[in-house]
Amino acid sequence: MKRILFLLFAVGLAANMTVMAGMSTGKVRKETRFLTDKMAYELSLSTQQYNDAYEINYDFIYSVRNIMDYVARGYEWALDDYYEALDIRNDDLRWVLSDAQYRRFLGAEYFYRPIYVTGGKWSFRVYIHYPNHSLFYFGVPYHYRTYCGAHYRPHFHHASYYRGRYTNFNHYSAPHRVRDQRVYHSYRRSDFGSVRFRPNTSMRPHNAPTRPGHSSRPGASATRPGTSRPSTATRPDTSRPGTTTRPGTSTRPRPEASSGPNRESGKTSSSSRESSSRRNNSSGSYNRNNSSERNNRSSSRGNSSRSSSSSTRSNVSSGQTERRSSSGSTRGNNTQSSSRSSERSSSSRR
């Protein structure tokens, strides 16, 4: 009997310390789309704002999906993690929404503080105002199935990825953190008034889920993408997801090297320059000598060819003159013989 009681106690303790299964990634996408769709409808978001708000809401819901069960069961550390994730999400939205849009956002608690606990279960307040879970005013975001948290703050030195992206309107003046407000305790009672928090539970256990702001999810980017998204004033498309192109990645400038290596590199570069200049001079002199020898050879060849050609020309001319003289002598002999024969014939007639 004692063994059975001890076994049941051990099982109950393990169940209390084991992380309860959170929402699946597909469920996170559906909840994120529903919340963002209603924000786009009430706050008149443009297509670019709609896509960015989807990313921010996705990061928030994904971060708290494994800790909300601990909040519902009364753990203080889980409550602190929830409000930390909520403050990160609300500050990111401050850089996406205009001043007027953000003030309307703060006035709607189902947007500003979207999660509450009742009856030992946590849920989204937006379903109180929009009970039809299949009602959507706009199409899915263009990266509805591909976004996996690449723009979450841990990947950008815990700074907002969306800061400085919207320069065509004014933003809310200062961050509006829930835990820094005077009405924080009233917010806490409104959100989790039905939860009886356990004493001495402010320390995080070693097997607790990942703390918001420290993520190891896939899709992380080591470099910050550019911040030149094309802006648009149109509302999100009601039939197709938005087609706003994402910015290109640009790497951060690397820090300059120290002065020591630069001096050494300067020395090596100067020595290499001297050696290269010496090589150039030697090669230049060598090329000059070669060119002069080549010129001398070409000149000697030209002189020899000229002399040979002149000698051949003289021989040819002398041969021609000899031929002409021989032909003239033969012609003279022929005329002399013909005259003698004519004289003989005339004497015989006589």
C-alpha positions as CSV (number, residue, x, y, z in Angstrom):
1,M,0.0,0.0,0.0
2,K,2.8,2.4,0.8
3,R,4.5,1.6,-2.4
4,I,1.3,2.4,-4.4
5,L,0.9,5.7,-2.5
6,F,4.6,6.6,-3.1
7,L,4.2,5.8,-6.8
8,L,1.1,7.9,-7.1
9,F,2.8,10.8,-5.4
10,A,5.9,10.5,-7.7
11,V,3.6,10.5,-10.8
12,G,1.7,13.5,-9.6
13,L,5.0,15.4,-8.9
14,A,6.3,14.6,-12.3
15,A,3.1,15.7,-13.9
16,N,3.4,19.0,-12.1
17,M,7.0,19.6,-13.3
18,T,6.6,18.3,-16.8
19,V,5.9,20.8,-19.6
20,M,2.4,20.4,-20.8
21,A,2.0,20.1,-24.5
22,G,1.3,23.5,-26.1
23,M,-0.3,24.4,-29.4
24,S,1.0,23.0,-32.6
25,T,2.5,25.3,-35.2
26,G,-0.6,25.0,-37.4
27,K,-2.8,26.0,-34.4
28,V,-0.5,29.0,-33.8
29,R,-0.9,30.1,-37.4
30,K,-4.7,29.9,-37.2
31,E,-4.9,31.9,-33.9
32,T,-2.4,34.5,-35.3
33,R,-4.3,35.0,-38.5
34,F,-7.6,35.4,-36.6
35,L,-6.2,38.0,-34.3
36,T,-4.4,39.9,-37.0
37,D,-7.4,39.9,-39.3
38,K,-9.5,41.6,-36.7
39,M,-6.8,44.1,-36.0
40,A,-6.5,44.9,-39.7
41,Y,-10.3,45.4,-39.8
42,E,-10.6,47.7,-36.8
43,L,-7.4,49.6,-37.2
44,S,-7.5,50.0,-41.0
45,L,-4.1,48.5,-41.6
46,S,-2.4,48.6,-45.0
47,T,-1.2,45.4,-46.7
48,Q,2.4,45.9,-45.4
49,Q,1.1,46.6,-41.8
50,Y,-1.1,43.6,-42.0
51,N,1.9,41.3,-43.0
52,D,4.1,42.8,-40.3
53,A,1.4,42.5,-37.6
54,Y,1.0,38.9,-38.5
55,E,4.7,38.3,-37.9
56,I,4.6,40.1,-34.5
57,N,1.5,38.3,-33.3
58,Y,3.0,35.0,-34.4
59,D,6.2,35.5,-32.4
60,F,4.1,36.4,-29.4
61,I,1.7,33.5,-29.5
62,Y,4.5,31.0,-30.3
63,S,6.5,32.3,-27.3
64,V,3.7,31.9,-24.8
65,R,2.1,28.8,-26.1
66,N,4.1,26.6,-23.6
67,I,3.9,28.8,-20.5
68,M,0.2,29.6,-20.4
69,D,-0.6,26.3,-18.8
70,Y,1.8,27.2,-16.0
71,V,0.1,30.6,-15.6
72,A,-3.3,28.9,-15.3
73,R,-1.9,26.7,-12.6
74,G,-0.5,29.6,-10.6
75,Y,3.3,29.8,-11.2
76,E,4.7,33.3,-10.8
77,W,7.7,32.8,-13.1
78,A,5.3,31.9,-15.9
79,L,3.3,35.1,-15.3
80,D,6.5,37.2,-15.5
81,D,7.4,35.5,-18.8
82,Y,4.0,36.2,-20.2
83,Y,4.1,39.9,-19.5
84,E,7.7,40.1,-20.8
85,A,6.5,38.5,-24.1
86,L,3.5,40.9,-24.2
87,D,5.7,44.0,-23.7
88,I,8.0,42.9,-26.6
89,R,5.0,42.3,-28.8
90,N,3.3,45.7,-28.0
91,D,6.6,47.6,-28.5
92,D,7.1,45.9,-31.9
93,L,3.6,47.0,-32.9
94,R,4.4,50.5,-31.9
95,W,6.9,50.7,-34.8
96,V,4.4,49.4,-37.3
97,L,1.2,51.3,-36.4
98,S,0.8,55.1,-36.6
99,D,0.1,57.2,-33.5
100,A,-3.6,57.2,-34.1
101,Q,-3.7,53.5,-34.8
102,Y,-1.7,52.6,-31.7
103,R,-4.0,54.7,-29.5
104,R,-7.0,52.8,-30.8
105,F,-5.0,49.6,-30.2
106,L,-4.4,50.5,-26.6
107,G,-8.1,51.3,-26.1
108,A,-9.1,47.7,-27.1
109,E,-8.0,45.3,-24.4
110,Y,-8.7,42.3,-26.6
111,F,-5.9,43.6,-28.8
112,Y,-3.6,45.2,-26.1
113,R,-3.9,42.3,-23.6
114,P,-5.3,39.5,-25.8
115,I,-5.1,36.5,-23.4
116,Y,-7.0,35.8,-20.2
117,V,-7.7,32.8,-17.9
118,T,-11.1,31.6,-16.7
119,G,-12.2,28.3,-15.3
120,G,-8.6,27.0,-15.3
121,K,-8.2,27.5,-19.0
122,W,-6.6,30.3,-21.0
123,S,-8.1,31.8,-24.2
124,F,-8.1,34.8,-26.5
125,R,-10.4,37.8,-25.7
126,V,-10.9,38.5,-29.4
127,Y,-13.4,35.5,-29.5
128,I,-15.6,37.3,-27.1
129,H,-16.2,40.1,-29.6
130,Y,-15.9,37.8,-32.7
131,P,-17.5,34.5,-31.7
132,N,-17.5,33.2,-35.3
133,H,-14.2,31.5,-35.6
134,S,-14.5,31.1,-39.4
135,L,-15.1,34.8,-40.1
136,F,-12.3,36.5,-41.9
137,Y,-12.3,39.9,-43.5
138,F,-9.1,39.5,-45.5
139,G,-7.0,36.8,-47.1
140,V,-4.1,35.0,-45.5
141,P,-0.8,36.9,-45.3
142,Y,1.5,36.1,-48.1
143,H,4.0,34.3,-45.7
144,Y,1.3,32.6,-43.7
145,R,2.9,29.1,-44.1
146,T,6.5,30.1,-44.4
147,Y,7.2,32.5,-41.5
148,C,8.9,30.7,-38.6
149,G,10.1,33.6,-36.4
150,A,13.1,34.9,-38.4
151,H,12.3,38.5,-37.3
152,Y,12.0,37.8,-33.6
153,R,14.1,40.0,-31.3
154,P,16.7,37.5,-30.2
155,H,18.0,37.3,-33.7
156,F,18.7,41.1,-33.8
157,H,20.5,41.8,-30.6
158,H,17.2,42.2,-28.8
159,A,16.3,45.2,-30.8
160,S,13.0,45.6,-32.8
161,Y,13.3,44.5,-36.4
162,Y,10.5,46.9,-37.4
163,R,12.0,50.1,-36.0
164,G,12.6,52.6,-38.7
165,R,10.6,50.8,-41.4
166,Y,7.7,53.2,-41.5
167,T,8.8,56.8,-41.9
168,N,5.7,58.2,-43.6
169,F,3.8,58.8,-40.4
170,N,4.4,59.5,-36.7
171,H,4.6,56.7,-34.1
172,Y,3.5,56.6,-30.5
173,S,5.9,58.7,-28.5
174,A,7.1,56.2,-25.8
175,P,6.9,52.4,-25.2
176,H,3.8,51.5,-23.3
177,R,4.9,48.6,-21.1
178,V,2.2,46.8,-19.1
179,R,4.4,46.2,-16.1
180,D,5.4,49.8,-15.9
181,Q,1.8,51.1,-15.7
182,R,0.2,52.2,-12.4
183,V,-2.8,50.1,-13.2
184,Y,-0.7,46.9,-13.6
185,H,-2.3,45.2,-10.7
186,S,-5.8,45.9,-12.1
187,Y,-4.6,44.6,-15.4
188,R,-3.4,41.5,-13.7
189,R,-6.7,40.9,-11.9
190,S,-8.6,41.5,-15.1
191,D,-6.4,39.0,-17.0
192,F,-5.7,36.3,-14.4
193,G,-7.9,37.2,-11.4
194,S,-9.3,33.7,-11.2
195,V,-5.8,32.2,-10.8
196,R,-4.5,31.5,-7.3
197,F,-0.8,31.9,-7.6
198,R,1.4,29.6,-5.5
199,P,4.0,31.0,-3.1
200,N,7.7,30.6,-3.7
201,T,7.2,30.0,-7.5
202,S,9.0,33.1,-8.8
203,M,12.2,31.1,-9.6
204,R,12.2,29.4,-13.0
205,P,12.8,25.6,-12.9
206,H,15.5,24.0,-14.9
207,N,13.0,22.2,-17.2
208,A,10.9,25.3,-17.9
209,P,10.1,26.3,-21.5
210,T,12.3,28.8,-23.3
211,R,12.0,32.3,-21.9
212,P,10.5,34.9,-24.2
213,G,13.2,36.9,-25.9
214,H,15.5,33.8,-26.1
215,S,14.5,31.7,-29.0
216,S,16.2,28.8,-30.8
217,R,13.5,28.4,-33.5
218,P,14.3,27.7,-37.1
219,G,14.4,30.5,-39.6
220,A,16.8,32.6,-37.6
221,S,18.8,35.2,-39.6
222,A,22.3,36.1,-38.5
223,T,22.2,39.4,-40.5
224,R,19.6,42.1,-40.4
225,P,17.7,42.5,-43.6
226,G,17.4,45.8,-45.3
227,T,14.7,48.3,-44.1
228,S,13.4,49.5,-47.5
229,R,10.1,47.8,-47.8
230,P,7.8,49.4,-50.3
231,S,5.0,51.2,-48.5
232,T,1.4,50.9,-49.6
233,A,-1.7,52.7,-48.5
234,T,-4.2,50.1,-49.6
235,R,-6.1,47.7,-47.4
236,P,-5.2,44.0,-47.3
237,D,-6.6,42.0,-50.2
238,T,-9.9,40.3,-49.5
239,S,-9.3,37.4,-51.9
240,R,-5.6,36.8,-52.0
241,P,-2.8,37.3,-49.5
242,G,-0.7,40.4,-49.7
243,T,2.1,40.4,-52.3
244,T,4.4,43.0,-50.8
245,T,7.9,41.9,-51.5
246,R,10.3,41.5,-48.6
247,P,13.5,43.5,-48.3
248,G,16.9,42.1,-49.4
249,T,19.5,41.0,-46.9
250,S,22.4,43.1,-46.2
251,T,25.2,42.2,-44.0
252,R,26.4,44.5,-41.2
253,P,29.7,46.4,-41.8
254,R,32.6,44.5,-40.2
255,P,34.7,46.3,-37.6
256,E,38.0,47.7,-38.8
257,A,41.2,45.9,-37.9
258,S,43.6,47.2,-35.3
259,S,46.6,49.4,-36.1
260,G,49.2,46.7,-35.4
261,P,48.2,44.4,-38.3
262,N,47.9,47.4,-40.6
263,R,51.5,48.4,-39.9
264,E,52.8,45.0,-40.6
265,S,50.7,44.7,-43.7
266,G,52.0,48.1,-44.8
267,K,55.5,46.9,-44.4
268,T,54.9,43.7,-46.3
269,S,53.1,45.7,-49.0
270,S,56.0,48.1,-49.3
271,S,58.6,45.3,-49.5
272,S,56.4,43.6,-52.1
273,R,56.2,46.8,-54.0
274,E,60.0,47.2,-53.9
275,S,60.6,43.6,-55.1
276,S,58.0,44.1,-57.8
277,S,59.7,47.3,-58.9
278,R,63.1,45.6,-59.0
279,R,61.5,42.8,-61.1
280,N,60.0,45.3,-63.4
281,N,63.3,47.1,-63.8
282,S,65.2,43.9,-64.5
283,S,62.5,42.7,-66.9
284,G,62.5,46.1,-68.5
285,S,66.3,46.1,-69.1
286,Y,66.2,42.6,-70.3
287,N,63.4,43.4,-72.7
288,R,65.4,46.5,-73.9
289,N,68.5,44.4,-74.5
290,N,66.4,41.8,-76.3
291,S,64.8,44.5,-78.4
292,S,68.2,46.0,-79.4
293,E,69.6,42.6,-80.4
294,R,66.5,42.0,-82.4
295,N,66.8,45.3,-84.1
296,N,70.5,44.6,-84.9
297,R,69.6,41.2,-86.3
298,S,66.8,42.6,-88.4
299,S,69.1,45.4,-89.7
300,S,71.9,42.9,-90.6
301,R,69.3,40.7,-92.3
302,G,68.0,43.7,-94.2
303,N,71.5,44.8,-95.3
304,S,72.4,41.2,-96.5
305,S,69.1,40.9,-98.3
306,R,69.6,44.2,-100.0
307,S,73.2,43.4,-101.1
308,S,72.2,40.0,-102.4
309,S,69.3,41.5,-104.3
310,S,71.5,44.2,-105.8
311,S,74.1,41.7,-106.9
312,T,71.5,39.5,-108.5
313,R,70.1,42.5,-110.2
314,S,73.6,43.5,-111.6
315,N,74.2,39.9,-112.8
316,V,70.9,39.9,-114.5
317,S,71.6,43.2,-116.2
318,S,75.1,42.0,-117.3
319,G,73.6,38.9,-118.7
320,Q,71.1,40.9,-120.6
321,T,73.8,43.1,-122.1
322,E,75.9,40.0,-123.1
323,R,72.9,38.5,-124.8
324,R,72.2,41.8,-126.6
325,S,75.8,42.0,-127.8
326,S,75.9,38.4,-129.0
327,S,72.6,38.9,-130.9
328,G,74.0,42.0,-132.5
329,S,77.2,40.2,-133.6
330,T,75.2,37.3,-135.1
331,R,73.1,39.8,-136.9
332,G,76.2,41.5,-138.3
333,N,77.7,38.2,-139.4
334,N,74.5,37.3,-141.1
335,T,74.4,40.6,-143.1
336,Q,78.1,40.2,-144.1
337,S,77.5,36.7,-145.4
338,S,74.5,37.8,-147.3
339,S,76.4,40.6,-149.0
340,R,79.2,38.3,-150.0
341,S,76.8,35.8,-151.6
342,S,75.2,38.6,-153.5
343,E,78.6,39.7,-154.9
344,R,79.4,36.2,-156.0
345,S,76.1,35.8,-157.8
346,S,76.6,39.1,-159.6
347,S,80.2,38.0,-160.7
348,S,78.9,34.7,-162.1
349,R,76.3,36.5,-164.2
350,R,79.0,38.6,-165.7
